[in-house]
Amino acid sequence: MPTERISFSGHSGDQLAARLDLPEGPILSTALFAHCFTCSKDIPAARRISARLAAMGIAVLRFDFTGLGHSDGEFSNTNFSSNVADLVAAGQYLAGRGLAPALLIGHSLGGAAVLRARAGLPSVRGVVTLGAPSDPAHVAHQFGEALEQIETEGAAEVCLADRPFLIRKQFVDDIRSEALTSAVADLDAALLVMHAPLDATVSIDNAAELFMAARHPKSFVTLDDADHLISRPRDAEYAADLIAAWAGRYIDLSPPAPPPGAPEGVLRVTEADPNGFLQDIQSGPRHHTYADEPLAYGGSNRGMTPYGFISAGLGACTSMTIRMYARRKGWPLEGVSVDVCHDKVHAQDALPSGPAQIDQFTRVIYLSGNLTHDQRAKLLEIADRCPVHRTLEHGAKVTTRLDEPESETDVDPAHLPF
């Protein structure tokens, strides 16, 4: 996906570092992603979810809160309220570019922040929380024994995932003063609550409280055995797929009309599992599937093989062509099924310099309805006029070029809890 590196002014005027992940084609909508406490915009879950939504036509802005990642400012001077203000500033930045966000996505404490920020972003139609606490004060348990020092001395250094952070009393006071119940009840947007039952950082009871406080439309989806950071690729892909499908019900994803003579949209295939062969396939804003190889060939068998897709294209085009002809003639064709088998066979008629084997696709066509013998014979003849059939028989020219996009080198390696 194309990614634009940008910066904008946060709540205090500091420049906040951000990435705007863009679709290959037209932008159909815009989402704003809020990361977890002390994390960054580049955590794996944020990157994977953004990529999936971008493939669907939704631009996603993910940014580092003040004092975190590559953003300016002092983390010790921030709090939950400042995070909310940063989100509103991000939404206003997008609106200034004609990309007012329709979707808010927040992970952990970022989930609580997007619930609060919704009131300041009138363009939002859907809100998604991932492992979010129902009470921002929940984060205080991360401070352990340092909490007492913060209370008595006004500040203390807290070690989170082997990194020191200075936490001031104003931060603790701020999260304790926040109550999300009223914000959730008055959300005025569709809500999707996603949480893992075994989340050891934020218990699933928090998801229940958020869900019960919300008004309809609201949805709840379990993330099964995912960890709090949604660090496994398959868990992030699952969450991304569900968010993409859910969002389509509440935000307008209607693509603009193509100009006259415009070619069909680009089909994007992206490697989903570097250790296997799983491929993520996105065709336009609404059509998504997977390609894979069988277990016996080192794959995970989560999708059709590449040759399976070729066979599917031949079978689908054959059925469509038959239906189109029968409909035009007004014939009583009730149903069509096409079985397709692919194999490598000896090229008996090949020239000496030709291939030893060729690909053979065998079709068996089933027609139901009160058709005459002549009608059935004509439909069999029409099957050979299927465009995909003709492409396979006549051959095609494939041109290939290498694209070298801007490398992403400034990824924050710290994936911290909450």
Residue pairs with C-beta under 8 A, 6 or more apart in sequence:
1 21
1 22
1 23
1 24
1 50
1 51
1 54
1 55
2 21
2 22
2 24
2 405
3 19
3 20
3 21
3 22
3 406
3 408
4 19
4 20
4 22
5 17
5 18
5 19
6 18
6 19
6 20
7 15
7 16
7 17
7 18
8 15
8 16
8 18
8 63
8 89
8 90
8 93
9 15
9 16
9 89
9 93
10 16
10 65
10 66
10 71
10 72
10 73
10 85
10 86
10 89
11 66
11 82
11 85
11 86
11 88
11 89
12 66
12 73
12 77
12 82
14 66
14 67
14 71
14 72
14 73
15 71
15 72
16 63
16 64
16 65
16 66
16 71
16 72
16 86
16 89
16 90
17 41
17 63
17 64
17 69
17 70
17 71
18 41
18 61
18 62
18 63
18 64
18 90
19 41
19 42
19 50
19 61
19 62
19 63
20 59
20 60
20 61
21 50
21 51
21 53
21 54
21 59
21 60
21 61
21 62
22 54
22 59
23 54
23 55
23 56
23 57
23 58
23 59
23 285
24 55
24 266
24 268
25 57
25 255
25 265
25 266
25 284
25 285
26 57
26 255
26 256
27 57
27 58
27 59
27 99
28 56
28 57
28 58
28 252
28 253
28 254
28 255
28 285
29 57
29 58
29 59
29 102
29 103
29 247
29 251
29 252
29 253
30 58
30 59
30 60
30 61
30 94
30 99
30 100
30 101
30 102
30 103
31 50
31 53
31 58
31 59
31 60
31 61
31 101
31 102
31 103
31 104
31 105
31 247
32 60
32 61
32 62
32 87
32 90
32 91
32 94
32 101
32 103
32 104
32 105
32 114
32 121
33 41
33 46
33 49
33 50
33 60
33 61
33 62
33 105
33 106
33 107
33 110
34 65
34 83
34 87
34 104
34 105
34 106
34 107
34 110
34 111
34 113
34 114
34 117
35 41
35 43
35 46
35 62
35 64
35 65
35 107
35 110
36 43
36 107
36 108
36 109
36 110
36 131
36 229
36 416
36 417
36 418
37 108
37 109
37 110
37 139
37 142
37 416
37 417
37 418
38 68
38 75
38 160
38 161
38 163
38 165
38 414
38 416
38 418
39 68
39 107
39 108
39 229
39 412
39 414
39 415
39 416
40 64
40 68
40 69
40 70
40 412
40 414
41 62
41 63
41 64
41 69
41 412
42 62
42 69
42 410
42 411
42 412
43 107
43 229
43 412
43 415
44 229
44 230
44 231
44 233
44 236
44 415
45 107
45 130
45 229
45 230
45 231
45 236
45 239
46 62
46 107
48 233
48 236
48 237
48 240
49 60
49 105
49 236
49 239
49 240
49 243
50 60
50 62
51 240
51 270
52 237
52 240
52 241
52 243
52 244
52 280
53 60
53 240
53 243
53 244
53 247
54 60
55 268
55 270
55 280
55 282
55 288
56 244
56 253
56 282
56 285
56 286
56 288
57 253
57 255
57 284
57 285
58 103
58 244
58 247
58 253
59 99
60 105
61 90
61 93
61 94
61 101
63 71
63 86
63 90
64 70
64 71
64 412
65 71
65 78
65 82
65 83
65 86
66 72
66 73
66 74
66 75
66 77
66 78
66 82
66 83
66 86
67 73
67 74
67 75
67 76
67 77
67 78
68 75
69 412
70 410
70 412
75 165
75 166
76 155
76 165
76 166
76 167
76 168
77 168
78 171
79 170
79 171
79 174
79 175
80 109
80 112
80 113
80 116
80 136
80 171
80 174
80 175
80 178
81 174
81 178
83 109
83 110
83 113
84 113
84 116
84 117
84 120
87 104
87 113
87 114
87 117
87 120
87 121
88 117
88 120
88 121
91 100
91 101
91 117
91 120
91 121
91 123
91 124
94 100
94 101
95 101
95 123
100 121
100 123
101 121
101 123
101 124
102 123
102 124
102 125
102 126
102 251
102 252
103 124
103 125
103 126
103 127
103 128
103 247
103 251
104 114
104 117
104 118
104 121
104 124
104 126
104 127
104 128
104 189
105 114
105 127
105 128
105 130
105 243
106 112
106 113
106 114
106 115
106 127
106 128
106 129
106 130
106 132
107 130
107 131
107 132
107 230
108 130
108 131
108 132
108 133
108 201
108 202
108 228
108 418
109 132
109 133
109 136
109 139
109 418
110 132
111 128
111 129
111 130
111 131
111 132
111 133
112 129
112 132
112 133
112 134
112 135
112 136
112 178
112 180
114 127
114 128
114 129
115 127
115 129
115 132
115 180
115 183
115 184
115 187
115 210
116 178
116 180
116 183
118 124
118 127
118 183
118 187
118 188
118 189
119 183
119 186
124 189
125 189
125 190
125 250
125 251
126 189
126 190
126 191
126 192
126 246
126 247
126 250
126 251
127 187
127 189
127 190
127 191
127 192
128 191
128 192
128 194
128 243
128 246
128 247
129 191
129 192
129 193
129 194
129 195
129 207
129 210
130 194
130 195
130 223
130 230
130 239
131 194
131 195
131 196
131 199
131 201
131 202
131 223
131 228
131 230
132 193
132 195
132 202
132 206
132 207
132 210
133 139
133 202
133 206
134 180
134 181
134 205
134 206
134 207
134 209
134 210
134 213
135 178
135 179
135 180
135 206
136 175
136 178
136 180
137 175
137 176
137 178
138 202
138 206
139 175
139 418
140 147
140 172
140 175
140 176
142 158
142 160
142 417
142 418
143 150
143 156
143 158
143 167
143 172
144 158
146 156
146 157
146 158
146 167
147 156
147 172
149 156
150 156
150 167
150 168
150 169
150 172
151 169
151 172
154 168
154 169
155 166
155 167
155 168
155 169
156 166
156 167
157 164
157 165
157 166
157 167
158 164
158 165
158 166
158 167
159 165
160 416
160 417
160 418
161 414
161 415
161 416
161 417
163 414
163 416
180 210
180 213
181 213
184 191
184 210
184 213
184 214
185 213
185 214
185 215
187 214
187 215
189 250
190 217
190 218
190 219
190 249
190 250
191 210
191 211
191 214
191 217
191 218
191 219
192 218
192 219
192 220
192 221
192 242
192 243
192 246
193 207
193 210
193 211
193 214
193 218
193 219
193 220
193 221
194 207
194 220
194 221
194 222
194 223
194 239
194 242
194 243
195 202
195 204
195 206
195 207
195 220
195 222
195 223
196 204
196 222
196 223
196 224
196 225
196 226
196 227
196 228
196 230
197 204
197 222
197 224
197 225
198 225
199 223
199 226
199 227
199 228
200 227
200 228
201 228
201 417
201 418
202 228
202 418
207 220
211 218
211 220
217 250
219 246
221 242
221 246
223 230
223 235
223 238
223 239
224 235
226 232
226 235
226 238
226 239
227 235
228 417
228 418
229 415
229 417
230 236
230 239
231 415
233 272
233 273
237 272
237 280
241 288
244 288
247 253
248 286
253 285
253 286
255 284
255 285
265 283
265 284
267 281
267 282
267 283
268 281
268 282
268 283
269 279
269 280
269 281
269 291
270 279
270 280
270 282
271 278
271 279
271 280
272 278
272 279
272 280
272 290
273 300
276 292
276 293
276 298
276 299
276 300
277 292
277 293
277 297
277 298
277 299
277 300
278 290
278 291
278 292
278 299
278 300
278 302
278 303
279 290
279 291
279 292
279 303
280 288
280 290
281 288
281 289
281 290
281 291
281 303
282 288
289 303
289 304
290 302
290 303
291 303
291 304
291 305
291 306
291 308
291 309
292 299
292 300
292 301
292 302
292 303
292 304
292 305
293 299
293 301
293 305
294 301
294 305
295 301
304 312
307 342
308 342
310 342
310 361
310 392
311 340
311 341
311 342
311 361
312 340
313 388
314 340
314 361
314 363
314 386
314 388
314 389
314 392
315 338
315 339
315 340
315 363
316 338
316 388
317 386
317 387
317 388
317 389
318 338
318 363
318 365
318 383
318 386
318 388
318 389
319 336
319 337
319 338
320 386
321 382
321 383
321 385
321 386
321 387
322 333
322 336
322 365
322 367
322 379
322 382
322 383
323 333
323 336
325 378
325 379
325 382
326 333
326 375
326 379
327 333
329 375
331 369
331 371
331 375
331 379
332 369
332 370
332 371
333 367
333 368
333 369
333 371
333 379
334 368
334 369
335 366
335 367
335 368
335 369
336 365
336 366
336 367
336 368
337 365
337 366
338 363
338 364
338 365
338 366
339 363
339 364
339 365
339 366
340 361
340 362
340 363
341 361
341 362
342 359
342 360
342 361
342 362
343 359
343 360
343 362
344 357
344 358
344 359
344 360
345 357
345 358
345 359
345 360
346 356
346 357
347 354
347 355
347 356
347 357
347 358
350 356
350 358
359 392
361 392
363 383
365 379
365 380
365 383
367 376
367 379
371 379
383 389
